[in-house]
Amino acid sequence: MKKKRVANFVKTIVCLFMSLIVLAPFYMVVINSFKTKNEAARMSLGLPTEWMFNNYIEVIDKGNLVQGFFNSLCYAGISTVLGVVLCSMAAFVLSRKETKLNNFLYYFFLCGLFFPVNYVTLVRVFQWMNLTNTRLGIVLVFTSSMMPFCVFTIYSFVQSVPVQMDEAAVIDGAGPISLFFKVIMPLMKPTLVTCFILEFMGVWSDFLTPLYLSSKSKLFPMTMAVYQFFGKNKNYWNYIFADIVLTCIPVIIVYLLGQKYIIGGITSGAVKE
């Protein structure tokens, strides 16, 4: 019994230590966002001598965060909804019809989990297709980048759904479209919400894709507003930290609203009855 208490105590200490490692950077970002320029440049963990709440007002005004917010919402919202719906349809077909072609396509999708994006080639392709500096091009890249993970996750769930449900729906007169959207898709809710949350957070936080595919400030998302306060001749770390906090708030809200689905969505296809 004593050994068990000691083991639990050690585990608690280790968990607290790991939590501090994770939370310390967030604390530093938040606390430095309320400091003056010189204080924030030191990046200390101490409280500010003077709380500069107007840092956030300056960031919203000078960083064009209102426009950046709507750009980020456009990229993350449209691409995530489009990607999740298309991936769920693809995963359903690939799972139900296990032909050689479909198996090849499934593993072809999975290759996207291991290979990085080649932005040089992507930029040249977009120049050839006249999609550079367009919202459509950015949305298409984000949509395609989330397909490997979403197909993999939803494919595992579809395999846990009995085929008899499909057969019963077909006997009742359901066509392929109504079978998927009225019978199968409602069962996918936990998995679809999980994919939506994870991919929404990934797209919202993405910095490189808009950087390479857009050079116009009107297309910049919130993550690129940092360029307004960081450069060769200016380093406003207090504004940069405030921008990071404002950028993280929508992601935190989305996560809190759908967190109950994440664990169930990820593990829903892990065990078959």
MISE-832483 format. One record per residue (C-alpha): residue in three letters; residue number from 1; x, y, z. Coordinates in steps of 0.25 Angstrom, whole numbers, plus 5000, padded with zeros to 4 digits. Example, Ala and Ser with C-alpha at 12.3 -4.5 7.8 and 13.67 -1.06 7.14 Angstrom:
<rs>
R   code   pos      u      v      w
R    ALA     1   5049   4982   5031
R    SER     2   5055   4996   5029
</rs>
This chain:
<rs>
R   code   pos      u      v      w
R    MET     1   5000   5000   5000
R    LYS     2   5012   5009   5003
R    LYS     3   5018   5007   4990
R    LYS     4   5005   5010   4983
R    ARG     5   5004   5023   4990
R    VAL     6   5019   5027   4987
R    ALA     7   5016   5023   4972
R    ASN     8   5004   5032   4971
R    PHE     9   5011   5043   4978
R    VAL    10   5023   5042   4968
R    LYS    11   5013   5041   4956
R    THR    12   5006   5054   4961
R    ILE    13   5019   5061   4962
R    VAL    14   5023   5057   4948
R    CYS    15   5009   5061   4943
R    LEU    16   5010   5075   4950
R    PHE    17   5024   5077   4944
R    MET    18   5020   5073   4930
R    SER    19   5008   5083   4932
R    LEU    20   5017   5094   4936
R    ILE    21   5026   5092   4924
R    VAL    22   5014   5093   4915
R    LEU    23   5007   5105   4922
R    ALA    24   5020   5113   4924
R    PRO    25   5020   5118   4909
R    PHE    26   5005   5122   4909
R    TYR    27   5007   5129   4922
R    MET    28   5019   5137   4917
R    VAL    29   5012   5141   4904
R    VAL    30   4999   5146   4912
R    ILE    31   5007   5153   4923
R    ASN    32   5016   5160   4913
R    SER    33   5005   5164   4904
R    PHE    34   5001   5174   4915
R    LYS    35   5015   5180   4916
R    THR    36   5022   5192   4910
R    LYS    37   5031   5190   4898
R    ASN    38   5044   5190   4906
R    GLU    39   5038   5181   4917
R    ALA    40   5033   5171   4907
R    ALA    41   5046   5170   4900
R    ARG    42   5052   5164   4912
R    MET    43   5042   5152   4912
R    SER    44   5042   5151   4927
R    LEU    45   5031   5143   4935
R    GLY    46   5029   5155   4944
R    LEU    47   5017   5163   4945
R    PRO    48   5017   5176   4937
R    THR    49   5020   5189   4945
R    GLU    50   5009   5196   4937
R    TRP    51   4998   5188   4931
R    MET    52   4996   5193   4916
R    PHE    53   4982   5188   4912
R    ASN    54   4983   5197   4900
R    ASN    55   4993   5188   4894
R    TYR    56   4981   5180   4889
R    ILE    57   4974   5192   4883
R    GLU    58   4987   5196   4876
R    VAL    59   4989   5182   4870
R    ILE    60   4974   5182   4865
R    ASP    61   4976   5195   4859
R    LYS    62   4990   5195   4853
R    GLY    63   4990   5180   4850
R    ASN    64   4977   5180   4842
R    LEU    65   4972   5169   4850
R    VAL    66   4958   5171   4847
R    GLN    67   4961   5167   4832
R    GLY    68   4970   5157   4836
R    PHE    69   4960   5150   4845
R    PHE    70   4950   5149   4834
R    ASN    71   4961   5144   4824
R    SER    72   4964   5133   4835
R    LEU    73   4950   5130   4837
R    CYS    74   4948   5129   4822
R    TYR    75   4960   5120   4820
R    ALA    76   4957   5111   4832
R    GLY    77   4942   5110   4831
R    ILE    78   4941   5108   4816
R    SER    79   4952   5098   4815
R    THR    80   4949   5090   4827
R    VAL    81   4934   5088   4824
R    LEU    82   4938   5085   4809
R    GLY    83   4949   5076   4813
R    VAL    84   4941   5068   4824
R    VAL    85   4929   5066   4815
R    LEU    86   4937   5061   4803
R    CYS    87   4946   5052   4812
R    SER    88   4934   5046   4818
R    MET    89   4928   5042   4805
R    ALA    90   4942   5037   4800
R    ALA    91   4944   5029   4812
R    PHE    92   4930   5023   4811
R    VAL    93   4932   5018   4797
R    LEU    94   4947   5013   4799
R    SER    95   4942   5005   4812
R    ARG    96   4930   4999   4806
R    LYS    97   4936   4995   4792
R    GLU    98   4949   4989   4795
R    THR    99   4954   4987   4781
R    LYS   100   4969   4988   4777
R    LEU   101   4967   5002   4771
R    ASN   102   4960   5007   4784
R    ASN   103   4971   5000   4793
R    PHE   104   4981   5007   4784
R    LEU   105   4974   5021   4786
R    TYR   106   4973   5019   4801
R    TYR   107   4988   5016   4802
R    PHE   108   4990   5028   4793
R    PHE   109   4983   5037   4802
R    LEU   110   4991   5032   4814
R    CYS   111   5004   5036   4807
R    GLY   112   5000   5050   4810
R    LEU   113   5002   5047   4825
R    PHE   114   5017   5045   4823
R    PHE   115   5021   5054   4811
R    PRO   116   5023   5069   4814
R    VAL   117   5017   5080   4805
R    ASN   118   5027   5085   4794
R    TYR   119   5023   5099   4794
R    VAL   120   5033   5102   4782
R    THR   121   5025   5093   4773
R    LEU   122   5012   5097   4778
R    VAL   123   5015   5112   4775
R    ARG   124   5019   5109   4761
R    VAL   125   5006   5101   4759
R    PHE   126   4998   5112   4764
R    GLN   127   5005   5122   4755
R    TRP   128   5001   5113   4743
R    MET   129   4987   5112   4748
R    ASN   130   4986   5127   4751
R    LEU   131   4982   5124   4766
R    THR   132   4993   5131   4773
R    ASN   133   4988   5143   4782
R    THR   134   4974   5137   4782
R    ARG   135   4965   5132   4793
R    LEU   136   4961   5121   4784
R    GLY   137   4975   5116   4783
R    ILE   138   4978   5116   4798
R    VAL   139   4965   5109   4801
R    LEU   140   4968   5098   4791
R    VAL   141   4981   5096   4797
R    PHE   142   4976   5095   4811
R    THR   143   4965   5086   4807
R    SER   144   4974   5076   4800
R    SER   145   4984   5076   4812
R    MET   146   4974   5071   4822
R    MET   147   4969   5060   4813
R    PRO   148   4980   5049   4817
R    PHE   149   4976   5050   4832
R    CYS   150   4961   5052   4830
R    VAL   151   4960   5040   4821
R    PHE   152   4969   5031   4830
R    THR   153   4960   5035   4842
R    ILE   154   4947   5034   4836
R    TYR   155   4950   5021   4828
R    SER   156   4953   5014   4841
R    PHE   157   4939   5018   4847
R    VAL   158   4932   5014   4834
R    GLN   159   4937   5000   4836
R    SER   160   4931   4999   4849
R    VAL   161   4917   5002   4844
R    PRO   162   4910   4989   4840
R    VAL   163   4908   4987   4825
R    GLN   164   4894   4982   4829
R    MET   165   4889   4997   4831
R    ASP   166   4893   5000   4817
R    GLU   167   4885   4988   4812
R    ALA   168   4873   4991   4820
R    ALA   169   4873   5005   4815
R    VAL   170   4874   5001   4800
R    ILE   171   4863   4991   4802
R    ASP   172   4854   5003   4807
R    GLY   173   4857   5010   4794
R    ALA   174   4869   5019   4798
R    GLY   175   4878   5023   4787
R    PRO   176   4894   5025   4788
R    ILE   177   4892   5040   4792
R    SER   178   4881   5038   4802
R    LEU   179   4888   5026   4808
R    PHE   180   4900   5034   4811
R    PHE   181   4894   5047   4816
R    LYS   182   4882   5041   4823
R    VAL   183   4887   5028   4829
R    ILE   184   4902   5028   4830
R    MET   185   4906   5042   4832
R    PRO   186   4898   5044   4844
R    LEU   187   4905   5033   4850
R    MET   188   4918   5039   4847
R    LYS   189   4915   5052   4856
R    PRO   190   4926   5049   4867
R    THR   191   4937   5046   4856
R    LEU   192   4933   5058   4847
R    VAL   193   4933   5068   4858
R    THR   194   4946   5063   4863
R    CYS   195   4952   5064   4849
R    PHE   196   4946   5078   4848
R    ILE   197   4952   5083   4861
R    LEU   198   4966   5078   4859
R    GLU   199   4966   5083   4844
R    PHE   200   4960   5096   4847
R    MET   201   4971   5098   4858
R    GLY   202   4981   5094   4848
R    VAL   203   4977   5103   4837
R    TRP   204   4974   5115   4846
R    SER   205   4989   5114   4852
R    ASP   206   4995   5111   4839
R    PHE   207   5006   5122   4835
R    LEU   208   5014   5116   4823
R    THR   209   5003   5114   4813
R    PRO   210   4997   5128   4813
R    LEU   211   5012   5133   4813
R    TYR   212   5015   5126   4801
R    LEU   213   5002   5127   4793
R    SER   214   4999   5141   4796
R    SER   215   5006   5155   4795
R    LYS   216   4995   5164   4797
R    SER   217   4991   5169   4811
R    LYS   218   4977   5168   4808
R    LEU   219   4978   5153   4807
R    PHE   220   4986   5151   4820
R    PRO   221   4980   5143   4832
R    MET   222   4982   5147   4846
R    THR   223   4994   5139   4848
R    MET   224   5002   5148   4838
R    ALA   225   4998   5161   4845
R    VAL   226   5011   5159   4853
R    TYR   227   5018   5164   4841
R    GLN   228   5013   5178   4844
R    PHE   229   5021   5178   4857
R    PHE   230   5033   5170   4854
R    GLY   231   5044   5173   4844
R    LYS   232   5058   5178   4842
R    ASN   233   5056   5191   4849
R    LYS   234   5045   5189   4859
R    ASN   235   5042   5178   4869
R    TYR   236   5029   5181   4877
R    TRP   237   5029   5169   4885
R    ASN   238   5017   5174   4893
R    TYR   239   5009   5175   4881
R    ILE   240   5014   5162   4875
R    PHE   241   5009   5155   4888
R    ALA   242   4996   5162   4888
R    ASP   243   4994   5157   4874
R    ILE   244   4997   5143   4877
R    VAL   245   4987   5143   4889
R    LEU   246   4976   5149   4880
R    THR   247   4979   5139   4869
R    CYS   248   4978   5127   4879
R    ILE   249   4965   5131   4885
R    PRO   250   4956   5126   4873
R    VAL   251   4963   5113   4873
R    ILE   252   4961   5111   4888
R    ILE   253   4946   5115   4887
R    VAL   254   4944   5104   4876
R    TYR   255   4952   5094   4884
R    LEU   256   4944   5096   4897
R    LEU   257   4931   5095   4889
R    GLY   258   4934   5082   4883
R    GLN   259   4944   5076   4892
R    LYS   260   4934   5065   4897
R    TYR   261   4934   5059   4883
R    ILE   262   4949   5058   4881
R    ILE   263   4952   5046   4889
R    GLY   264   4940   5038   4885
R    GLY   265   4942   5042   4871
R    ILE   266   4957   5038   4870
R    THR   267   4954   5024   4877
R    SER   268   4940   5021   4871
R    GLY   269   4946   5013   4860
R    ALA   270   4957   5007   4868
R    VAL   271   4949   4995   4873
R    LYS   272   4939   4986   4865
R    GLU   273   4928   4978   4872
</rs>
